[in-house]
Amino acid sequence: MEKHPATSGPTSETTEVVLRTAVPFLSGESATEHLDGEFSFDPADPYAVTMKLEARSGSVTWTFARELLAEGLYHPAGDGDVQVWPCLSNTGDAVVIVELCSPDGTALLQTGSRAVQSFVTSIYDAVPDGTESAHVSIDALVEQLLAH
């Protein structure tokens, strides 16, 4: 787990939290492919986490609610393009399954529960539940909207 100082946003010193891990890609085939994956959290976008995967075809990035990841540690969460739930791996280890659905297909990914729990704890330490709005820069959001 890495923490990097973040320079944007209205708070004085915030920290970006990053979890880098090998992410088994669970396909319907007998062999499991291991992808390099990264969960990241930027306090300037306090409601979201980003998951970046390095696949053979290139980088894939998904951004979804941090609350979804936190809830998925303990029970199935999500009813849209991203769903998260706890499970046991084929070796009996506690894992978190992340299912990503797009028009191009569905991917099932698994990451160790302890690593995800540590990441979730770190992001809620960085921005406690209920304080997210104090970390959002309205000026930055307006600038972003006007740029498109």
TORZA-43937 format. One record per residue (C-alpha): residue number from 1; chain; x, y, z. Coordinates in steps of 0.001 Angstrom, whole numbers, plus 500000, padded with zeros to 6 digits. Each point is the difference from the previous one (the first is absolute). Example, Ala and Ser with C-alpha at 12.3 -4.5 7.8 and 13.67 -1.06 7.14 Angstrom:
BEGIN
{atom 1, A, {512300, 495500, 507800}},
{atom 2, A, {501370, 503440, 499340}},
# end
This chain:
BEGIN
{atom 1, A, {500000, 500000, 500000}},
{atom 2, A, {501373, 503368, 499023}},
{atom 3, A, {498971, 503471, 501042}},
{atom 4, A, {500862, 503026, 497892}},
{atom 5, A, {499420, 503661, 500899}},
{atom 6, A, {497188, 501460, 497909}},
{atom 7, A, {500319, 503575, 498841}},
{atom 8, A, {496456, 500819, 498922}},
{atom 9, A, {496881, 500709, 502030}},
{atom 10, A, {499110, 502449, 502732}},
{atom 11, A, {501570, 498112, 502920}},
{atom 12, A, {503534, 500865, 501053}},
{atom 13, A, {501749, 496604, 499750}},
{atom 14, A, {498178, 496938, 498750}},
{atom 15, A, {501385, 496658, 498970}},
{atom 16, A, {499254, 497873, 496951}},
{atom 17, A, {499807, 496320, 500943}},
{atom 18, A, {501079, 497279, 497547}},
{atom 19, A, {499796, 496199, 500245}},
{atom 20, A, {501999, 498130, 497337}},
{atom 21, A, {499336, 496305, 499705}},
{atom 22, A, {499961, 497046, 497621}},
{atom 23, A, {496346, 499514, 499094}},
{atom 24, A, {498932, 496533, 498878}},
{atom 25, A, {497628, 500266, 497060}},
{atom 26, A, {497453, 497223, 500325}},
{atom 27, A, {498705, 498952, 496622}},
{atom 28, A, {497930, 496950, 499222}},
{atom 29, A, {503165, 498270, 498836}},
{atom 30, A, {502110, 497675, 502129}},
{atom 31, A, {503033, 502312, 500107}},
{atom 32, A, {499831, 503168, 502064}},
{atom 33, A, {501786, 502996, 498559}},
{atom 34, A, {501778, 502361, 502420}},
{atom 35, A, {499784, 503700, 499196}},
{atom 36, A, {501857, 502838, 501639}},
{atom 37, A, {497410, 502070, 501769}},
{atom 38, A, {499809, 503135, 502057}},
{atom 39, A, {497317, 501502, 502207}},
{atom 40, A, {500494, 503711, 500616}},
{atom 41, A, {498215, 502674, 501984}},
{atom 42, A, {500473, 503742, 499626}},
{atom 43, A, {498518, 502124, 502817}},
{atom 44, A, {499187, 502678, 497387}},
{atom 45, A, {497382, 497495, 498693}},
{atom 46, A, {498955, 498642, 503420}},
{atom 47, A, {496973, 497981, 498927}},
{atom 48, A, {501852, 497789, 497504}},
{atom 49, A, {502716, 497396, 499637}},
{atom 50, A, {501698, 499160, 496738}},
{atom 51, A, {501087, 496534, 498928}},
{atom 52, A, {502557, 499824, 497208}},
{atom 53, A, {500879, 496696, 498361}},
{atom 54, A, {502804, 499235, 497598}},
{atom 55, A, {498721, 497436, 497523}},
{atom 56, A, {501608, 498607, 496854}},
{atom 57, A, {497773, 502289, 497962}},
{atom 58, A, {501020, 503087, 502015}},
{atom 59, A, {498961, 501933, 503084}},
{atom 60, A, {496446, 499872, 501278}},
{atom 61, A, {498784, 502480, 502629}},
{atom 62, A, {496767, 499835, 501992}},
{atom 63, A, {498854, 502602, 502515}},
{atom 64, A, {497258, 499174, 502485}},
{atom 65, A, {498712, 500952, 503458}},
{atom 66, A, {502370, 499389, 502890}},
{atom 67, A, {496950, 498998, 502033}},
{atom 68, A, {499394, 497137, 497549}},
{atom 69, A, {503487, 498597, 500654}},
{atom 70, A, {499618, 500415, 503775}},
{atom 71, A, {496593, 498277, 500057}},
{atom 72, A, {501174, 497218, 497697}},
{atom 73, A, {502541, 498891, 502596}},
{atom 74, A, {497172, 498623, 502147}},
{atom 75, A, {497015, 499297, 497749}},
{atom 76, A, {499030, 500214, 496311}},
{atom 77, A, {499784, 503628, 498869}},
{atom 78, A, {499135, 501735, 496755}},
{atom 79, A, {497327, 499482, 497412}},
{atom 80, A, {501480, 501704, 496965}},
{atom 81, A, {503155, 499671, 497933}},
{atom 82, A, {502141, 499331, 503098}},
{atom 83, A, {499132, 497418, 502640}},
{atom 84, A, {502144, 498982, 502965}},
{atom 85, A, {499658, 497107, 502447}},
{atom 86, A, {502045, 497947, 502485}},
{atom 87, A, {500912, 496439, 499101}},
{atom 88, A, {502507, 497219, 500591}},
{atom 89, A, {502613, 499230, 497360}},
{atom 90, A, {500534, 496464, 498714}},
{atom 91, A, {502733, 499685, 502666}},
{atom 92, A, {497691, 501139, 502817}},
{atom 93, A, {501396, 503530, 500355}},
{atom 94, A, {497636, 502911, 500666}},
{atom 95, A, {499724, 502122, 496843}},
{atom 96, A, {497897, 502821, 498633}},
{atom 97, A, {498489, 499440, 496567}},
{atom 98, A, {499503, 503012, 497732}},
{atom 99, A, {497752, 499387, 496999}},
{atom 100, A, {500212, 502536, 497180}},
{atom 101, A, {497329, 500020, 497306}},
{atom 102, A, {500184, 501924, 496732}},
{atom 103, A, {498543, 499640, 496516}},
{atom 104, A, {503260, 498208, 499100}},
{atom 105, A, {499553, 497313, 502653}},
{atom 106, A, {500371, 499152, 503665}},
{atom 107, A, {503128, 499545, 502088}},
{atom 108, A, {500312, 498404, 503432}},
{atom 109, A, {503001, 501091, 502013}},
{atom 110, A, {501102, 498972, 503476}},
{atom 111, A, {502247, 501679, 502544}},
{atom 112, A, {500979, 498905, 503498}},
{atom 113, A, {497541, 501232, 502623}},
{atom 114, A, {502733, 501189, 502368}},
{atom 115, A, {501577, 502234, 497351}},
{atom 116, A, {496621, 501478, 499054}},
{atom 117, A, {499071, 500480, 503685}},
{atom 118, A, {503289, 501826, 500609}},
{atom 119, A, {499388, 502194, 496939}},
{atom 120, A, {496427, 500802, 501078}},
{atom 121, A, {501158, 500826, 503545}},
{atom 122, A, {502658, 502337, 498580}},
{atom 123, A, {497561, 501859, 497751}},
{atom 124, A, {497499, 500479, 502823}},
{atom 125, A, {502867, 501203, 502228}},
{atom 126, A, {500963, 502494, 497270}},
{atom 127, A, {496394, 501191, 499542}},
{atom 128, A, {497644, 498840, 502774}},
{atom 129, A, {496426, 499108, 499122}},
{atom 130, A, {497841, 503120, 500053}},
{atom 131, A, {502885, 502437, 499332}},
{atom 132, A, {500253, 499459, 496242}},
{atom 133, A, {498480, 503360, 499066}},
{atom 134, A, {502779, 501831, 501862}},
{atom 135, A, {502481, 498466, 497535}},
{atom 136, A, {498174, 500930, 496806}},
{atom 137, A, {501102, 503158, 498219}},
{atom 138, A, {496937, 501606, 498422}},
{atom 139, A, {502272, 502265, 497923}},
{atom 140, A, {501807, 496954, 498584}},
{atom 141, A, {496681, 498283, 499196}},
{atom 142, A, {498658, 503075, 498191}},
{atom 143, A, {503266, 500328, 498076}},
{atom 144, A, {499780, 496335, 499016}},
{atom 145, A, {496389, 500368, 498823}},
{atom 146, A, {500785, 503092, 497941}},
{atom 147, A, {502981, 498301, 498341}},
{atom 148, A, {497739, 497430, 498297}},
# end
